[in-house]
Amino acid sequence: MLIEEAGSGASLIQELHDHKIPAIAIRPEGDKVMRMDAQTAKIEAGAVHLPRQAPWLDDLRSELLAFPHGLHDDQVDSISQALKWMSRPKAKAAFFSVEPLGRRTASERYYPGLCPG
């Protein structure tokens, strides 16, 4: 479990540790758009997968496709931070049977206002 070490996150991390619940403190760099932009190559390469079915899947897809112009972006930000953390040499992650997010370029999907043309 990754938790931003800022604001209420710092006290939450301590409380979780007190209850023997593992939590990893992270300090995000840059803004949400920059963080997601740094992870788009993984999405474009088909390395990011979603479950085939989940009750939350439609909401997540809507948020991803609307980013950065949607009303909500917390799940997108969480995904970008998790992808960055999993790319670290010492990071460990569990994977399960999933379906690719898609082959359309991430910039077409996430940054329509920034795409040339």
N, CA, C and O atoms as CSV, one atom per row, in Angstrom:
chain,resi,resn,atom,element,x,y,z
A,1,MET,N,N,0.838,-1.147,0.000
A,1,MET,CA,C,0.000,0.000,0.000
A,1,MET,C,C,0.899,1.230,0.000
A,1,MET,O,O,1.722,1.413,0.897
A,2,LEU,N,N,0.733,2.061,-1.006
A,2,LEU,CA,C,1.501,3.294,-1.133
A,2,LEU,C,C,0.655,4.452,-0.622
A,2,LEU,O,O,-0.514,4.580,-0.985
A,3,ILE,N,N,1.242,5.286,0.213
A,3,ILE,CA,C,0.534,6.441,0.759
A,3,ILE,C,C,1.452,7.654,0.660
A,3,ILE,O,O,2.626,7.599,1.026
A,4,GLU,N,N,0.887,8.753,0.155
A,4,GLU,CA,C,1.662,9.985,0.072
A,4,GLU,C,C,2.026,10.451,1.470
A,4,GLU,O,O,1.176,10.547,2.355
A,5,GLU,N,N,3.302,10.737,1.646
A,5,GLU,CA,C,3.792,11.201,2.942
A,5,GLU,C,C,3.672,12.724,3.007
A,5,GLU,O,O,4.667,13.448,3.000
A,6,ALA,N,N,2.435,13.179,3.069
A,6,ALA,CA,C,2.139,14.605,3.157
A,6,ALA,C,C,0.791,14.757,3.839
A,6,ALA,O,O,-0.076,13.893,3.714
A,7,GLY,N,N,0.618,15.836,4.548
A,7,GLY,CA,C,-0.657,16.106,5.203
A,7,GLY,C,C,-1.105,14.958,6.085
A,7,GLY,O,O,-0.342,14.459,6.913
A,8,SER,N,N,-2.346,14.545,5.901
A,8,SER,CA,C,-2.900,13.464,6.723
A,8,SER,C,C,-2.271,12.114,6.393
A,8,SER,O,O,-2.391,11.176,7.181
A,9,GLY,N,N,-1.602,11.995,5.244
A,9,GLY,CA,C,-0.944,10.742,4.885
A,9,GLY,C,C,0.127,10.331,5.872
A,9,GLY,O,O,0.280,9.145,6.163
A,10,ALA,N,N,0.875,11.300,6.396
A,10,ALA,CA,C,1.952,10.996,7.344
A,10,ALA,C,C,1.403,10.352,8.610
A,10,ALA,O,O,1.963,9.370,9.097
A,11,SER,N,N,0.311,10.895,9.147
A,11,SER,CA,C,-0.272,10.304,10.355
A,11,SER,C,C,-0.931,8.959,10.051
A,11,SER,O,O,-0.916,8.058,10.889
A,12,LEU,N,N,-1.505,8.821,8.865
A,12,LEU,CA,C,-2.102,7.541,8.477
A,12,LEU,C,C,-1.043,6.451,8.387
A,12,LEU,O,O,-1.268,5.331,8.843
A,13,ILE,N,N,0.102,6.767,7.806
A,13,ILE,CA,C,1.201,5.796,7.702
A,13,ILE,C,C,1.623,5.340,9.094
A,13,ILE,O,O,1.815,4.146,9.326
A,14,GLN,N,N,1.767,6.282,10.015
A,14,GLN,CA,C,2.166,5.924,11.376
A,14,GLN,C,C,1.109,5.050,12.045
A,14,GLN,O,O,1.441,4.071,12.713
A,15,GLU,N,N,-0.143,5.398,11.869
A,15,GLU,CA,C,-1.223,4.602,12.477
A,15,GLU,C,C,-1.258,3.184,11.907
A,15,GLU,O,O,-1.451,2.221,12.649
A,16,LEU,N,N,-1.076,3.055,10.613
A,16,LEU,CA,C,-1.046,1.730,9.999
A,16,LEU,C,C,0.127,0.914,10.526
A,16,LEU,O,O,-0.024,-0.266,10.839
A,17,HIS,N,N,1.282,1.536,10.623
A,17,HIS,CA,C,2.457,0.845,11.163
A,17,HIS,C,C,2.220,0.422,12.611
A,17,HIS,O,O,2.636,-0.664,13.016
A,18,ASP,N,N,1.557,1.271,13.388
A,18,ASP,CA,C,1.243,0.931,14.780
A,18,ASP,C,C,0.364,-0.308,14.867
A,18,ASP,O,O,0.441,-1.068,15.832
A,19,HIS,N,N,-0.470,-0.506,13.852
A,19,HIS,CA,C,-1.365,-1.672,13.801
A,19,HIS,C,C,-0.764,-2.823,12.981
A,19,HIS,O,O,-1.461,-3.772,12.623
A,20,LYS,N,N,0.531,-2.723,12.693
A,20,LYS,CA,C,1.249,-3.767,11.948
A,20,LYS,C,C,0.691,-3.977,10.534
A,20,LYS,O,O,0.750,-5.081,9.993
A,21,ILE,N,N,0.155,-2.915,9.950
A,21,ILE,CA,C,-0.337,-2.950,8.570
A,21,ILE,C,C,0.733,-2.304,7.703
A,21,ILE,O,O,1.055,-1.131,7.895
A,22,PRO,N,N,1.288,-3.048,6.753
A,22,PRO,CA,C,2.375,-2.475,5.951
A,22,PRO,C,C,1.893,-1.332,5.054
A,22,PRO,O,O,0.863,-1.432,4.387
A,23,ALA,N,N,2.653,-0.264,5.060
A,23,ALA,CA,C,2.385,0.885,4.205
A,23,ALA,C,C,3.721,1.482,3.791
A,23,ALA,O,O,4.662,1.534,4.582
A,24,ILE,N,N,3.792,1.924,2.563
A,24,ILE,CA,C,5.017,2.504,2.030
A,24,ILE,C,C,4.778,3.991,1.804
A,24,ILE,O,O,3.867,4.379,1.072
A,25,ALA,N,N,5.596,4.812,2.432
A,25,ALA,CA,C,5.497,6.262,2.273
A,25,ALA,C,C,6.176,6.673,0.973
A,25,ALA,O,O,7.300,6.259,0.689
A,26,ILE,N,N,5.489,7.484,0.194
A,26,ILE,CA,C,6.071,7.995,-1.049
A,26,ILE,C,C,5.915,9.514,-1.080
A,26,ILE,O,O,5.004,10.080,-0.476
A,27,ARG,N,N,6.824,10.146,-1.795
A,27,ARG,CA,C,6.760,11.596,-2.009
A,27,ARG,C,C,6.679,11.837,-3.516
A,27,ARG,O,O,7.697,11.769,-4.205
A,28,PRO,N,N,5.489,12.116,-4.032
A,28,PRO,CA,C,5.326,12.348,-5.466
A,28,PRO,C,C,6.106,13.577,-5.924
A,28,PRO,O,O,6.259,14.551,-5.187
A,29,GLU,N,N,6.588,13.505,-7.142
A,29,GLU,CA,C,7.316,14.619,-7.744
A,29,GLU,C,C,6.492,15.197,-8.887
A,29,GLU,O,O,5.899,14.448,-9.664
A,30,GLY,N,N,6.452,16.491,-8.994
A,30,GLY,CA,C,5.708,17.141,-10.068
A,30,GLY,C,C,4.214,17.105,-9.820
A,30,GLY,O,O,3.758,16.668,-8.763
A,31,ASP,N,N,3.448,17.571,-10.812
A,31,ASP,CA,C,1.998,17.551,-10.671
A,31,ASP,C,C,1.425,16.266,-11.268
A,31,ASP,O,O,2.165,15.443,-11.808
A,32,LYS,N,N,0.112,16.100,-11.168
A,32,LYS,CA,C,-0.533,14.862,-11.603
A,32,LYS,C,C,-0.348,14.600,-13.094
A,32,LYS,O,O,-0.140,13.458,-13.503
A,33,VAL,N,N,-0.422,15.641,-13.898
A,33,VAL,CA,C,-0.262,15.459,-15.351
A,33,VAL,C,C,1.162,15.000,-15.664
A,33,VAL,O,O,1.356,14.101,-16.482
A,34,MET,N,N,2.148,15.605,-15.026
A,34,MET,CA,C,3.544,15.211,-15.252
A,34,MET,C,C,3.779,13.768,-14.821
A,34,MET,O,O,4.471,13.015,-15.506
A,35,ARG,N,N,3.198,13.384,-13.680
A,35,ARG,CA,C,3.389,12.013,-13.191
A,35,ARG,C,C,2.767,10.999,-14.140
A,35,ARG,O,O,3.363,9.956,-14.409
A,36,MET,N,N,1.568,11.295,-14.651
A,36,MET,CA,C,0.920,10.357,-15.565
A,36,MET,C,C,1.648,10.336,-16.905
A,36,MET,O,O,1.806,9.279,-17.515
A,37,ASP,N,N,2.087,11.496,-17.356
A,37,ASP,CA,C,2.814,11.579,-18.621
A,37,ASP,C,C,4.063,10.702,-18.591
A,37,ASP,O,O,4.414,10.085,-19.596
A,38,ALA,N,N,4.733,10.647,-17.446
A,38,ALA,CA,C,5.949,9.838,-17.309
A,38,ALA,C,C,5.655,8.338,-17.392
A,38,ALA,O,O,6.572,7.543,-17.599
A,39,GLN,N,N,4.390,7.942,-17.233
A,39,GLN,CA,C,4.037,6.518,-17.243
A,39,GLN,C,C,3.321,6.083,-18.518
A,39,GLN,O,O,3.003,4.904,-18.672
A,40,THR,N,N,3.062,7.012,-19.432
A,40,THR,CA,C,2.261,6.682,-20.618
A,40,THR,C,C,2.915,5.649,-21.531
A,40,THR,O,O,2.211,4.909,-22.219
A,41,ALA,N,N,4.236,5.585,-21.553
A,41,ALA,CA,C,4.898,4.585,-22.408
A,41,ALA,C,C,4.503,3.171,-21.996
A,41,ALA,O,O,4.363,2.298,-22.853
A,42,LYS,N,N,4.324,2.936,-20.726
A,42,LYS,CA,C,3.900,1.602,-20.251
A,42,LYS,C,C,2.503,1.276,-20.764
A,42,LYS,O,O,2.222,0.140,-21.144
A,43,ILE,N,N,1.634,2.276,-20.773
A,43,ILE,CA,C,0.268,2.070,-21.274
A,43,ILE,C,C,0.296,1.831,-22.774
A,43,ILE,O,O,-0.354,0.912,-23.273
A,44,GLU,N,N,1.048,2.658,-23.497
A,44,GLU,CA,C,1.161,2.519,-24.949
A,44,GLU,C,C,1.725,1.163,-25.337
A,44,GLU,O,O,1.343,0.606,-26.366
A,45,ALA,N,N,2.626,0.626,-24.531
A,45,ALA,CA,C,3.253,-0.661,-24.827
A,45,ALA,C,C,2.349,-1.843,-24.469
A,45,ALA,O,O,2.711,-2.994,-24.715
A,46,GLY,N,N,1.194,-1.572,-23.900
A,46,GLY,CA,C,0.289,-2.653,-23.524
A,46,GLY,C,C,0.685,-3.341,-22.231
A,46,GLY,O,O,0.239,-4.454,-21.955
A,47,ALA,N,N,1.527,-2.681,-21.432
A,47,ALA,CA,C,2.010,-3.289,-20.188
A,47,ALA,C,C,1.102,-3.012,-18.997
A,47,ALA,O,O,1.319,-3.556,-17.914
A,48,VAL,N,N,0.096,-2.180,-19.184
A,48,VAL,CA,C,-0.846,-1.883,-18.107
A,48,VAL,C,C,-2.134,-2.627,-18.412
A,48,VAL,O,O,-2.704,-2.501,-19.495
A,49,HIS,N,N,-2.575,-3.396,-17.444
A,49,HIS,CA,C,-3.753,-4.231,-17.636
A,49,HIS,C,C,-4.803,-3.929,-16.582
A,49,HIS,O,O,-4.495,-3.507,-15.468
A,50,LEU,N,N,-6.044,-4.157,-16.964
A,50,LEU,CA,C,-7.171,-4.011,-16.054
A,50,LEU,C,C,-7.890,-5.350,-15.971
A,50,LEU,O,O,-7.798,-6.155,-16.897
A,51,PRO,N,N,-8.605,-5.601,-14.878
A,51,PRO,CA,C,-9.391,-6.840,-14.799
A,51,PRO,C,C,-10.440,-6.874,-15.911
A,51,PRO,O,O,-10.888,-5.825,-16.373
A,52,ARG,N,N,-10.818,-8.035,-16.326
A,52,ARG,CA,C,-11.868,-8.160,-17.352
A,52,ARG,C,C,-13.206,-7.659,-16.827
A,52,ARG,O,O,-13.976,-7.045,-17.566
A,53,GLN,N,N,-13.479,-7.916,-15.566
A,53,GLN,CA,C,-14.732,-7.469,-14.956
A,53,GLN,C,C,-14.458,-7.005,-13.534
A,53,GLN,O,O,-13.697,-7.630,-12.795
A,54,ALA,N,N,-15.079,-5.920,-13.172
A,54,ALA,CA,C,-15.011,-5.413,-11.803
A,54,ALA,C,C,-16.107,-4.361,-11.657
A,54,ALA,O,O,-16.389,-3.638,-12.612
A,55,PRO,N,N,-16.722,-4.261,-10.500
A,55,PRO,CA,C,-17.800,-3.284,-10.339
A,55,PRO,C,C,-17.338,-1.835,-10.497
A,55,PRO,O,O,-18.148,-0.964,-10.814
A,56,TRP,N,N,-16.067,-1.568,-10.285
A,56,TRP,CA,C,-15.522,-0.212,-10.360
A,56,TRP,C,C,-14.898,0.115,-11.709
A,56,TRP,O,O,-14.446,1.240,-11.926
A,57,LEU,N,N,-14.868,-0.856,-12.620
A,57,LEU,CA,C,-14.123,-0.707,-13.866
A,57,LEU,C,C,-14.631,0.429,-14.752
A,57,LEU,O,O,-13.826,1.184,-15.298
A,58,ASP,N,N,-15.939,0.565,-14.904
A,58,ASP,CA,C,-16.467,1.633,-15.766
A,58,ASP,C,C,-16.094,3.018,-15.232
A,58,ASP,O,O,-15.737,3.909,-16.002
A,59,ASP,N,N,-16.180,3.191,-13.921
A,59,ASP,CA,C,-15.801,4.490,-13.336
A,59,ASP,C,C,-14.320,4.778,-13.542
A,59,ASP,O,O,-13.940,5.908,-13.848
A,60,LEU,N,N,-13.486,3.757,-13.376
A,60,LEU,CA,C,-12.047,3.945,-13.578
A,60,LEU,C,C,-11.749,4.300,-15.029
A,60,LEU,O,O,-10.990,5.231,-15.298
A,61,ARG,N,N,-12.337,3.567,-15.959
A,61,ARG,CA,C,-12.106,3.872,-17.383
A,61,ARG,C,C,-12.546,5.294,-17.712
A,61,ARG,O,O,-11.846,6.015,-18.422
A,62,SER,N,N,-13.703,5.696,-17.197
A,62,SER,CA,C,-14.185,7.057,-17.466
A,62,SER,C,C,-13.204,8.105,-16.948
A,62,SER,O,O,-12.936,9.102,-17.619
A,63,GLU,N,N,-12.673,7.871,-15.754
A,63,GLU,CA,C,-11.713,8.814,-15.185
A,63,GLU,C,C,-10.425,8.839,-15.998
A,63,GLU,O,O,-9.874,9.909,-16.259
A,64,LEU,N,N,-9.946,7.670,-16.397
A,64,LEU,CA,C,-8.722,7.605,-17.197
A,64,LEU,C,C,-8.894,8.316,-18.530
A,64,LEU,O,O,-8.019,9.073,-18.950
A,65,LEU,N,N,-10.014,8.077,-19.195
A,65,LEU,CA,C,-10.230,8.665,-20.514
A,65,LEU,C,C,-10.486,10.169,-20.461
A,65,LEU,O,O,-10.219,10.877,-21.432
A,66,ALA,N,N,-10.999,10.661,-19.341
A,66,ALA,CA,C,-11.273,12.100,-19.200
A,66,ALA,C,C,-10.052,12.879,-18.735
A,66,ALA,O,O,-10.024,14.105,-18.850
A,67,PHE,N,N,-9.046,12.192,-18.214
A,67,PHE,CA,C,-7.876,12.874,-17.657
A,67,PHE,C,C,-7.100,13.625,-18.720
A,67,PHE,O,O,-6.901,13.074,-19.802
A,68,PRO,N,N,-6.661,14.815,-18.489
A,68,PRO,CA,C,-6.701,15.614,-17.271
A,68,PRO,C,C,-7.874,16.586,-17.204
A,68,PRO,O,O,-7.872,17.498,-16.376
A,69,HIS,N,N,-8.877,16.405,-18.064
A,69,HIS,CA,C,-9.972,17.371,-18.143
A,69,HIS,C,C,-11.225,16.931,-17.394
A,69,HIS,O,O,-12.237,17.631,-17.425
A,70,GLY,N,N,-11.173,15.791,-16.725
A,70,GLY,CA,C,-12.340,15.294,-16.007
A,70,GLY,C,C,-12.497,15.940,-14.640
A,70,GLY,O,O,-11.631,16.673,-14.163
A,71,LEU,N,N,-13.637,15.638,-14.029
A,71,LEU,CA,C,-13.906,16.175,-12.689
A,71,LEU,C,C,-13.067,15.491,-11.621
A,71,LEU,O,O,-12.755,16.092,-10.593
A,72,HIS,N,N,-12.703,14.239,-11.861
A,72,HIS,CA,C,-11.967,13.457,-10.875
A,72,HIS,C,C,-10.659,12.964,-11.476
A,72,HIS,O,O,-10.591,12.668,-12.669
A,73,ASP,N,N,-9.618,12.876,-10.647
A,73,ASP,CA,C,-8.337,12.385,-11.154
A,73,ASP,C,C,-7.526,11.626,-10.105
A,73,ASP,O,O,-6.363,11.302,-10.345
A,74,ASP,N,N,-8.119,11.340,-8.952
A,74,ASP,CA,C,-7.364,10.671,-7.892
A,74,ASP,C,C,-6.947,9.253,-8.266
A,74,ASP,O,O,-5.843,8.823,-7.927
A,75,GLN,N,N,-7.824,8.515,-8.966
A,75,GLN,CA,C,-7.450,7.158,-9.369
A,75,GLN,C,C,-6.337,7.179,-10.419
A,75,GLN,O,O,-5.448,6.327,-10.400
A,76,VAL,N,N,-6.386,8.139,-11.322
A,76,VAL,CA,C,-5.334,8.282,-12.330
A,76,VAL,C,C,-4.006,8.559,-11.634
A,76,VAL,O,O,-2.981,7.970,-11.979
A,77,ASP,N,N,-4.029,9.454,-10.658
A,77,ASP,CA,C,-2.812,9.793,-9.936
A,77,ASP,C,C,-2.281,8.583,-9.171
A,77,ASP,O,O,-1.072,8.348,-9.147
A,78,SER,N,N,-3.163,7.823,-8.553
A,78,SER,CA,C,-2.740,6.612,-7.841
A,78,SER,C,C,-2.093,5.608,-8.784
A,78,SER,O,O,-1.090,4.980,-8.444
A,79,ILE,N,N,-2.671,5.462,-9.968
A,79,ILE,CA,C,-2.117,4.535,-10.956
A,79,ILE,C,C,-0.733,5.001,-11.394
A,79,ILE,O,O,0.188,4.191,-11.499
A,80,SER,N,N,-0.581,6.288,-11.649
A,80,SER,CA,C,0.732,6.775,-12.097
A,80,SER,C,C,1.789,6.562,-11.022
A,80,SER,O,O,2.923,6.197,-11.329
A,81,GLN,N,N,1.426,6.786,-9.769
A,81,GLN,CA,C,2.384,6.597,-8.688
A,81,GLN,C,C,2.716,5.120,-8.481
A,81,GLN,O,O,3.862,4.770,-8.202
A,82,ALA,N,N,1.710,4.256,-8.619
A,82,ALA,CA,C,1.957,2.812,-8.483
A,82,ALA,C,C,2.856,2.313,-9.609
A,82,ALA,O,O,3.761,1.514,-9.369
A,83,LEU,N,N,2.615,2.774,-10.837
A,83,LEU,CA,C,3.451,2.357,-11.965
A,83,LEU,C,C,4.898,2.805,-11.764
A,83,LEU,O,O,5.829,2.057,-12.061
A,84,LYS,N,N,5.083,4.009,-11.268
A,84,LYS,CA,C,6.445,4.486,-11.005
A,84,LYS,C,C,7.107,3.626,-9.940
A,84,LYS,O,O,8.256,3.214,-10.098
A,85,TRP,N,N,6.391,3.355,-8.859
A,85,TRP,CA,C,6.958,2.560,-7.770
A,85,TRP,C,C,7.281,1.145,-8.234
A,85,TRP,O,O,8.321,0.599,-7.865
A,86,MET,N,N,6.404,0.540,-9.039
A,86,MET,CA,C,6.642,-0.828,-9.514
A,86,MET,C,C,7.819,-0.901,-10.480
A,86,MET,O,O,8.370,-1.980,-10.697
A,87,SER,N,N,8.208,0.214,-11.054
A,87,SER,CA,C,9.339,0.235,-11.985
A,87,SER,C,C,10.684,0.244,-11.267
A,87,SER,O,O,11.725,0.022,-11.887
A,88,ARG,N,N,10.664,0.499,-9.974
A,88,ARG,CA,C,11.906,0.503,-9.207
A,88,ARG,C,C,12.466,-0.913,-9.151
A,88,ARG,O,O,11.699,-1.874,-9.092
A,89,PRO,N,N,13.774,-1.058,-9.169
A,89,PRO,CA,C,14.382,-2.402,-9.166
A,89,PRO,C,C,13.965,-3.270,-7.979
A,89,PRO,O,O,13.842,-4.487,-8.123
A,90,LYS,N,N,13.749,-2.668,-6.816
A,90,LYS,CA,C,13.433,-3.460,-5.631
A,90,LYS,C,C,11.932,-3.635,-5.408
A,90,LYS,O,O,11.521,-4.324,-4.475
A,91,ALA,N,N,11.120,-3.020,-6.252
A,91,ALA,CA,C,9.670,-3.087,-6.055
A,91,ALA,C,C,9.153,-4.494,-6.333
A,91,ALA,O,O,9.647,-5.197,-7.214
A,92,LYS,N,N,8.159,-4.878,-5.566
A,92,LYS,CA,C,7.512,-6.170,-5.762
A,92,LYS,C,C,6.032,-5.903,-6.011
A,92,LYS,O,O,5.434,-5.039,-5.371
A,93,ALA,N,N,5.450,-6.644,-6.939
A,93,ALA,CA,C,4.031,-6.463,-7.231
A,93,ALA,C,C,3.412,-7.800,-7.599
A,93,ALA,O,O,4.079,-8.667,-8.163
A,94,ALA,N,N,2.164,-7.961,-7.286
A,94,ALA,CA,C,1.421,-9.164,-7.645
A,94,ALA,C,C,0.608,-8.873,-8.901
A,94,ALA,O,O,0.032,-7.793,-9.032
A,95,PHE,N,N,0.558,-9.801,-9.795
A,95,PHE,CA,C,-0.200,-9.639,-11.032
A,95,PHE,C,C,-1.248,-10.740,-11.125
A,95,PHE,O,O,-1.090,-11.809,-10.535
A,96,PHE,N,N,-2.313,-10.477,-11.865
A,96,PHE,CA,C,-3.382,-11.446,-12.027
A,96,PHE,C,C,-3.885,-11.376,-13.454
A,96,PHE,O,O,-3.470,-10.505,-14.218
A,97,SER,N,N,-4.781,-12.290,-13.824
A,97,SER,CA,C,-5.290,-12.357,-15.188
A,97,SER,C,C,-6.074,-11.094,-15.514
A,97,SER,O,O,-7.054,-10.768,-14.844
A,98,VAL,N,N,-5.636,-10.392,-16.545
A,98,VAL,CA,C,-6.232,-9.107,-16.871
A,98,VAL,C,C,-6.299,-8.906,-18.377
A,98,VAL,O,O,-5.822,-9.735,-19.152
A,99,GLU,N,N,-6.889,-7.812,-18.770
A,99,GLU,CA,C,-7.037,-7.462,-20.174
A,99,GLU,C,C,-6.298,-6.155,-20.450
A,99,GLU,O,O,-6.371,-5.243,-19.625
A,100,PRO,N,N,-5.589,-6.022,-21.576
A,100,PRO,CA,C,-4.847,-4.773,-21.843
A,100,PRO,C,C,-5.759,-3.559,-21.857
A,100,PRO,O,O,-6.921,-3.643,-22.257
A,101,LEU,N,N,-5.219,-2.430,-21.415
A,101,LEU,CA,C,-5.973,-1.185,-21.382
A,101,LEU,C,C,-6.280,-0.704,-22.792
A,101,LEU,O,O,-7.342,-0.126,-23.025
A,102,GLY,N,N,-5.391,-0.926,-23.720
A,102,GLY,CA,C,-5.640,-0.507,-25.086
A,102,GLY,C,C,-4.361,-0.119,-25.793
A,102,GLY,O,O,-3.335,0.113,-25.153
A,103,ARG,N,N,-4.419,-0.047,-27.110
A,103,ARG,CA,C,-3.236,0.255,-27.900
A,103,ARG,C,C,-3.215,1.684,-28.426
A,103,ARG,O,O,-2.189,2.118,-28.950
A,104,ARG,N,N,-4.297,2.423,-28.308
A,104,ARG,CA,C,-4.271,3.805,-28.733
A,104,ARG,C,C,-3.229,4.529,-27.896
A,104,ARG,O,O,-3.062,4.203,-26.721
A,105,THR,N,N,-2.540,5.480,-28.450
A,105,THR,CA,C,-1.478,6.130,-27.682
A,105,THR,C,C,-2.056,6.782,-26.441
A,105,THR,O,O,-3.169,7.306,-26.452
A,106,ALA,N,N,-1.280,6.738,-25.378
A,106,ALA,CA,C,-1.738,7.303,-24.115
A,106,ALA,C,C,-1.993,8.799,-24.254
A,106,ALA,O,O,-2.918,9.332,-23.642
A,107,SER,N,N,-1.175,9.478,-25.057
A,107,SER,CA,C,-1.394,10.909,-25.198
A,107,SER,C,C,-2.734,11.189,-25.881
A,107,SER,O,O,-3.387,12.181,-25.560
A,108,GLU,N,N,-3.154,10.334,-26.816
A,108,GLU,CA,C,-4.461,10.496,-27.438
A,108,GLU,C,C,-5.570,10.276,-26.413
A,108,GLU,O,O,-6.607,10.937,-26.457
A,109,ARG,N,N,-5.342,9.347,-25.495
A,109,ARG,CA,C,-6.366,8.992,-24.523
A,109,ARG,C,C,-6.382,9.948,-23.333
A,109,ARG,O,O,-7.459,10.287,-22.843
A,110,TYR,N,N,-5.233,10.385,-22.860
A,110,TYR,CA,C,-5.175,11.119,-21.603
A,110,TYR,C,C,-4.914,12.607,-21.765
A,110,TYR,O,O,-5.247,13.392,-20.878
A,111,TYR,N,N,-4.328,13.001,-22.874
A,111,TYR,CA,C,-3.936,14.399,-23.023
A,111,TYR,C,C,-4.425,14.979,-24.348
A,111,TYR,O,O,-3.618,15.460,-25.143
A,112,PRO,N,N,-5.741,14.942,-24.597
A,112,PRO,CA,C,-6.198,15.437,-25.898
A,112,PRO,C,C,-5.866,16.907,-26.122
A,112,PRO,O,O,-5.669,17.323,-27.263
A,113,GLY,N,N,-5.800,17.700,-25.061
A,113,GLY,CA,C,-5.458,19.104,-25.218
A,113,GLY,C,C,-3.990,19.335,-25.519
A,113,GLY,O,O,-3.614,20.422,-25.957
A,114,LEU,N,N,-3.150,18.326,-25.289
A,114,LEU,CA,C,-1.721,18.475,-25.509
A,114,LEU,C,C,-1.245,17.813,-26.796
A,114,LEU,O,O,-0.082,17.950,-27.176
A,115,CYS,N,N,-2.144,17.094,-27.467
A,115,CYS,CA,C,-1.747,16.392,-28.697
A,115,CYS,C,C,-1.615,17.381,-29.852
A,115,CYS,O,O,-2.464,18.255,-30.024
A,116,PRO,N,N,-0.543,17.240,-30.650
A,116,PRO,CA,C,-0.408,18.117,-31.815
A,116,PRO,C,C,-1.453,17.763,-32.862
A,116,PRO,O,O,-1.848,16.605,-33.001
A,117,GLY,N,N,-1.889,18.768,-33.586
A,117,GLY,CA,C,-2.787,18.538,-34.703
A,117,GLY,C,C,-4.157,18.455,-34.291
A,117,GLY,O,O,-5.042,18.263,-35.125
